[in-house]
Amino acid sequence: MVKKENILTIIIGGNEEADWKELFSDKPFSEIKQPKNALYLDSYEQLSELLSPAKIDLLRYLIGVQREKNPKSVSQTAKSLGRHQEAVSRDIARLKKLGLVETKKLKQATIALPKYAEIQIKIK
C-alpha cells in the first residue's frame, strides 16, 4: 500500500477555493477528506498540455522502476520505451519543472526518479 503523502491527486474541475476553506475551517483534521498533494486543473485540455500520453507513459515507467528499486539512466529509459534519448530528456525536464520527478547524477549517468509513488486523476 502506498502512503497517502506519496500520492499526487490531479483534480479536474474541482473547487480549489472550497477545499481551502474546508482546510482552514474549524473541522477536526481527521474529518477533512481532501488529498494532501493536489494539482487542480480546469479542463482536460490543461491535463493534455501538461501530461501528454508520452509523458504519462514515462511517469508510469519511472514509478514501476522505482518500485523495483532499480533506477535506470535516461538513455536506458529511452531504450526501454523505444524513444529517442533527446525526447525523453525533454520530457524529464518538463516533468521536473512540474515537480513530478527529480534527477540525480549516478557516476556519469543521469537518472530520473518520480517524486510520487502513485498519481490519481479525479474528475469533479
N, C-alpha and C positions, 0 to 999 in steps of 0.2 A: 504494500500500500504506500502510495506517495504522500508525503507530509503536505498538509494543506498550504503551508507557506512556500512550498516549492512548486506550486501550480499557478500558471498565469491564466486568467479568465479574460477572454476578449468578449465584450458585450456590445452587440449591435442593436442600436435603437433603445438603449437603456436610458434611464433618467439619472444622470450623474448628480444633479443638484439634490434630488430626493434622497439618494444614497448618502450624500454628505450630511444632509440634515439628520438622517437616522443615526449616522455615526456619532454626531455631536449632540444627540438628544439625551434625555435622562434614562433611556433604556439601559438595563444591565448589558454589558458587553457580550455575555453569553447568549442573549436573545437577538443580537444583530446577525442577520443571515447573509449579508453581502460578502463577496470574496475579498480576501486581503490584498492580493495583487490583481488589479483590474486595469484593462485598457478599454476605454469607451470609444466606440466609433458610431458615426451617424448612419452609415449605409454599407451595403455590400461592395459598392464601388470603392470606398475607402479601404475596406479589407483587401480587395483585389489589388489596389495600388501598393499597399504595404507588404502584402504577402502573396506574391504570385504563386501559381502551382509549383514552380521550380523551387521557390524559397521554402514553401511548406514541405516539399519532399526532402529538401536539405535539412530542415529542422527535425523532421521525423527520423532521418538517418542519424543525425548527431545525437539525438536523445537515445536512440537504440544503442549506438556505440558507447555512450556514456554509461548506460545500464550494464553493458558488458565490461565496463572499466578497462577499455582497450582503445584509448584515443588514437585517432588517425590524423596524419598530416593532411594539409589542404590538397596536395597532389594525390594522395591515396584516396581521399574522399571523392575528388573529381573522377578518378578512375573507377571507383566503385559505383558511382552514379551515372557513368557514361557521359560525362560532361567535360567541357574544356576547363582547364585549371583557372584561366582568366575569368571565366563566367562565375565559377564557384567562389573565387576570391572576391569578386564584386558583390555577390550575394552575401557573403560572410561580412563584408564591410558594412553593407546596408543593415543586416541583422544586428550587427554590433552597435551601430548608431541608434537602432530602435531599442537597445538594451536587452535583446533576446539571446545573444551569445557573447562570449569573451574569447580573446585569443591569447595564446601563450607560446613562447618560444621553447622548443624542446630540441636542444643542440642546434642544428641548422634548419630544422623544420618548424613550420608554424602549425599549431593545432587550434581548432575551434571547439569550444566547449559550450553546450547550452546552459543558460542560466536557470532554466526551469526544467524539471523532470517531466512535466506534462503541460499541455496547453489545451484549454477548453474554449469552445466558442458557444456563447449563449445568445439567443435571438429573443428580444423582448418586443 
